[in-house]
């Protein structure tokens, strides 16, 4: 009897085990329940950064200006360059149907002197530190052809050029001559990027011009401008070429009235720029920028007659490890009539010049060829887990040498060369 009972229990246990195994096998074979669709707000992000630094000039120029610099133009003076807050819901890069988002970026700091839209907070604060709306635009993806088309509609930084307003997007603290004087800064209007193939993007846009917008007195003339060009994505994305041009009138109507020039709306400025980036391997990236800018302006009784400027900049980035990245830039910039290159000592000088408001503080050079070489290192210090929110903090020391042929723009217009040491700190949050 005991043997029969034991056998029965064993059979029952075996049956339970088989049932459990069968259930587990079924669970493994059954398809997983589909994930709930992501909410539109799931990719919404609030972020910001602080950027501040100093540029030491051993010559201690009496006017306090590092000529050839704009955003780092104050010699031996600590600067809060940017304190910025960003709210964005970016487009889904894998979207195949309609998608939309937005970006709003506000900024306070000394850099705002050079990034204002005309008549948009550009005279609110009479200080080196000013407020600016860097970006406020709607983002839209439409399923047009191939990979679709992405739109920026509103106010946005220009897509032209290599260097950008956000410091973390640049290899060095100081900017190139090309960035300071050879490309536009921001636009108000729209531009589109059509992903025609996996390798070809087509750019098209219409706007009010460089740093202009449609609010009252926000445009320094009465005509629109346009953007066009293409981007190539080659070698699996390791080689990219971005060739863009921005064309339209950029001079101020009141300036034309003062100097007796021709029709301002029919006098175009042509910003042309090609950026080629080659990622040779995981450590080394080379970037080349070629730039040409021309203006149709003719000022009677002066030597200003269809002025142009052109240059080339070569960048090299070499990553040693997670802590250190070496950076280098060598550049030549030719301003044939001294029309584009200048220094703006006063807090309102840059926007006043763009709007045609008279100012006596501008520092201009008749004509010159500028050369600069800048060497730096990006240091990303490791942070404890308790400070992970500030991941990406970076220190960027650099050494820079500028030289000018045919002119003496440096050291208060007494020297043809300039040596500076700069360093800044970027803290994202």
Phi, psi and omega in degrees: 000317179299320180296318179298316181296318180296317179298319180297316179297318181297317179296321179295318179296319179296319178297321179295320179296316179297321180295318180296316180299319179297319179296317180297318180297319179296320180296324180289327183275336184292136179295143179291149178296138181299140179291147178295139180300141181294142176288149178303327183278353184298332181260005175295139186218136170252130181207181178183181178199160173237135177226123178215151181193191180212145175240113183270127177243108183300338179285345183044064183305140185297332178273358176072017186246132167271096182295145184092344174257148167246296185290339176242039189279345184272115182285133173057034182229120175297139182231137163271095185294310183210134164236111193232143173238139186230131171239123184212146166236096185288163175289150174286116183295345180256011184297135175246351177241188179296138176215152181212156180199201181195164172217132172232122178232124177249149184216142171232135178155182182288335179295335183298340176303334186249003184239004181295138157290142181300133179063026174234091181065012186279353176227020183284320184243117178273074184205162173297332180259121186228171182251144180210148169266102182290318184208140174205091186215156173270144178245134183221133171248129180238137179281082181270261177249156175046248183275007178085185182230133176256136181241142165248125183228115181137231178245131188203152173296148181297145172277357183281134173098175183263310181280157189224174180290314181295118187298330182290348176270002182245148181284336188227162180289310179280157180260161177284163171298321180300314180294317183292322192233351189247356179226159172290171185249306181215160180224160171234119184158233175207154165216153183236152174233111180262121181275082187297319174217181176296339184251345188234126172244139180245128183255141175207139179201159174226132182210180181274355180123194181275119178063023180244156181207164191279002177291163181307131181060021180269348177244133183275001173211194186240029183225160179270170177228170182221158180233140177203159177154196184210160173233141178243135178242103188242166178052044179066026181092357179281344176231118180234146177229126178238113181241111184229151173227142176236124188230132176167169177289134182235351180279157183274140179302318182291331175293315179299320179295326182287316186267357178072032179278178183282193184301119183294324183287343178258007180255104189268155170240137185243111173262117180236132187210137176231125178242123178243122181240125182238112175273099185290317175203188183295342183258323190246128175229133176246134179231132179239135178235128176244132188223142174215126179231139183218146178234140182278000187297140172230118180256113183303138176081006179231176178273001181282107185214102182051058183293151175217166176211152183204156181189173177218141177229135178243127180247148172223133178234125180231117181271116178280315180194189181295340183269320191234134172228126179274140182230145176212147176216130173235135190214145170234133183222122182248119176250100194293332180232010181067026184276330189258328186268132181197170172239151188230084186295323183284155182295333181254001190300319185294310181288327176298318179297319180292327181272355179083019178274126185301139175213141182257004188265350185301142174250113183238158179233135185303306176198153181189159167247125184253140171235140175216145173228130183231129177239135182208177177220137174263121181249120178248093184292142176292139181244148176293161181303328181293345180244024183298338180294340179258021178302136184102359176305135186218140174248132186232083172286149178209157172235136187224140175234126178246145176218147179232132171268142176071012182202165177230070184277347188264166179049059179057043176064037178238353187223153177263007179214164184206136178238128180225152173239124182234156173203140175222166180234125176249122178240107176278153176209000000 
